[in-house]
Amino acid sequence: MLLVSNLNADVRDGTQADPLARPNTPETQVEQCRQPMPLHPALVAASEYGELFLTIVERTGVGLVLLSPQLRIQQTNAAFLEQCGQPRFDLQGFDFPELLHPSVRQYMRRQFDRLLTGRSNRFVEHLAALWATRTAFTGALTGMAVPSEAGPLKTIVVLVSPDKAEEDERRVLISPNKILSEINAKILEGVATGVPTVQLAARLYLSRQGIEYHVSNMLRQFKVPNRAALVSKAYSMGLFGVGSWPPKVLPEYVRR
């Protein structure tokens, strides 16, 4: 397991370890992951948060990520790396929103923008996450702005709390996969928008029977009994982006 470079503090004696003095072997990686993560200077400076975060990080196993104002990952704890699945790699400098499920990515960028512009200092969202292994899960994501001593925002703190196993097993969210043809994606968008079959057929240069044929195929594919259930399941699977109208199937799910 690889940790970001600024996690290499020797917590046993409080000294800064020389990264060249310790070989990067599986044994040393495991040892590093078992060590508590030193608090980021931004958290140490924010006395109102310091003790709270120390408790969260060391006792609850909640994933912790520190972001720059550009939303790049500066530091993580071991719990967050565990949530990222296998194989693990160095996330330092990675664009955090790109780790999120495509259906919520743009919406969450807007939430982070509210923190960056001072319109909000905290948000809590229950949403879908998608890590480097393309394994999706649902959970709570909390974002908080930590200002510098001079006033401007210095760090964004993100807490990630996955749903309990039994709740996560009931989800139908899927990782991005090309499960729809272009024509089926357009028909699904039309059905979700409430476009009548005749109008949808004219728009896509198909017959009414052609539209019904494609809809019937999708009902079987998604294992649902009717159009309303088809749209509902498509939303629950994350095929549509959050906060957009008319609904549009994300390109990650469309075969080109």
NORQUI-V752263 format. One record per residue. N is the residue number from 1. SS is DSSP state (helix for helix, strand for strand, loop for the rest). PSI is psi in whole degrees, 0 to 359 (999 if undefined). D_FIRST is the distance of its C-alpha to the first C-alpha in whole Angstrom. Layout:
# NORQUI-V752263
n: <N/N>
ss: <SS/SS>
psi: <PSI/PSI>
d_first: <D_FIRST/D_FIRST>
This chain:
# NORQUI-V752263
n: <1/2/3/4/5/6/7/8/9/10/11/12/13/14/15/16/17/18/19/20/21/22/23/24/25/26/27/28/29/30/31/32/33/34/35/36/37/38/39/40/41/42/43/44/45/46/47/48/49/50/51/52/53/54/55/56/57/58/59/60/61/62/63/64/65/66/67/68/69/70/71/72/73/74/75/76/77/78/79/80/81/82/83/84/85/86/87/88/89/90/91/92/93/94/95/96/97/98/99/100/101/102/103/104/105/106/107/108/109/110/111/112/113/114/115/116/117/118/119/120/121/122/123/124/125/126/127/128/129/130/131/132/133/134/135/136/137/138/139/140/141/142/143/144/145/146/147/148/149/150/151/152/153/154/155/156/157/158/159/160/161/162/163/164/165/166/167/168/169/170/171/172/173/174/175/176/177/178/179/180/181/182/183/184/185/186/187/188/189/190/191/192/193/194/195/196/197/198/199/200/201/202/203/204/205/206/207/208/209/210/211/212/213/214/215/216/217/218/219/220/221/222/223/224/225/226/227/228/229/230/231/232/233/234/235/236/237/238/239/240/241/242/243/244/245/246/247/248/249/250/251/252/253/254/255/256>
ss: <loop/loop/loop/loop/helix/helix/helix/loop/strand/strand/loop/loop/loop/loop/strand/strand/loop/loop/loop/loop/loop/loop/loop/loop/loop/helix/helix/helix/helix/helix/helix/helix/helix/helix/loop/loop/loop/loop/loop/loop/helix/helix/helix/helix/helix/loop/helix/helix/helix/helix/helix/helix/helix/helix/helix/helix/helix/helix/helix/helix/loop/loop/strand/strand/strand/strand/strand/loop/loop/loop/loop/strand/strand/strand/strand/strand/loop/helix/helix/helix/helix/helix/helix/loop/loop/loop/loop/loop/loop/loop/loop/loop/loop/loop/strand/helix/helix/helix/helix/strand/loop/helix/helix/helix/helix/helix/helix/helix/helix/helix/helix/helix/helix/helix/helix/helix/loop/loop/loop/loop/loop/strand/strand/strand/strand/strand/strand/strand/strand/strand/loop/loop/loop/loop/loop/strand/strand/strand/strand/strand/strand/strand/strand/strand/strand/strand/strand/loop/loop/loop/loop/loop/strand/strand/strand/strand/strand/strand/strand/strand/strand/strand/loop/loop/helix/helix/helix/helix/helix/loop/loop/loop/loop/loop/loop/loop/loop/loop/loop/strand/strand/helix/helix/helix/helix/helix/helix/helix/helix/helix/helix/helix/helix/loop/loop/loop/helix/helix/helix/helix/helix/helix/helix/helix/loop/loop/loop/helix/helix/helix/helix/helix/helix/helix/helix/helix/helix/helix/helix/helix/helix/helix/loop/loop/loop/loop/helix/helix/helix/helix/helix/helix/helix/helix/helix/helix/loop/loop/loop/strand/loop/loop/loop/loop/loop/loop/loop/loop/strand/loop/helix/helix/helix/strand/strand/loop>
psi: <133/134/159/156/331/16/6/25/140/102/348/323/5/9/159/120/145/117/338/345/342/120/147/74/162/326/317/329/316/317/318/319/336/346/144/147/127/142/139/145/328/327/323/321/331/87/331/340/335/303/323/313/324/317/315/312/317/338/328/342/12/139/135/131/136/127/149/169/343/8/24/141/124/323/148/166/173/326/320/319/325/320/335/348/198/149/151/146/172/118/359/130/356/143/109/314/335/346/347/157/140/330/339/0/309/321/317/329/323/323/317/325/326/323/316/327/2/6/346/152/2/145/154/125/141/114/185/136/149/112/189/333/1/31/118/146/166/155/183/135/122/131/136/140/132/111/160/173/330/346/311/154/132/319/147/126/129/128/133/119/96/153/159/155/317/329/321/329/337/352/156/7/138/157/154/127/143/81/350/142/166/318/320/324/317/322/318/319/318/317/317/330/344/21/129/152/315/316/320/321/316/321/325/7/44/165/166/321/326/318/314/323/312/321/317/320/319/327/319/318/318/357/53/157/338/179/320/317/327/312/317/316/324/319/316/334/352/20/332/148/148/137/20/143/135/159/142/130/133/140/337/342/5/131/125/999>
d_first: <0/4/7/10/12/15/12/13/16/17/18/20/23/22/22/20/18/19/15/17/18/15/13/10/9/7/9/9/5/7/10/9/7/11/13/15/14/18/20/20/24/25/25/26/29/30/31/32/28/27/27/27/23/22/24/22/18/19/21/20/17/18/15/16/16/19/20/23/26/25/23/20/17/17/14/12/12/9/12/12/8/9/12/11/10/9/8/6/7/8/11/13/17/16/20/19/22/21/18/21/23/26/29/28/26/30/31/28/28/32/30/28/31/33/31/31/35/36/37/35/33/31/30/29/28/28/26/24/20/19/15/14/14/18/18/20/21/23/23/24/23/25/25/27/28/28/31/31/34/36/36/34/31/28/25/24/22/21/20/19/21/20/23/24/23/27/27/25/26/29/28/29/27/26/23/25/27/31/33/36/38/40/43/41/39/42/44/42/42/45/45/43/45/49/50/53/53/56/55/51/53/55/52/50/53/53/55/55/55/52/50/51/49/46/46/47/44/41/43/42/38/37/39/41/45/46/46/45/42/41/40/39/36/35/35/33/30/30/32/34/33/33/36/38/41/43/40/38/35/32/32/29/31/34/34/36>
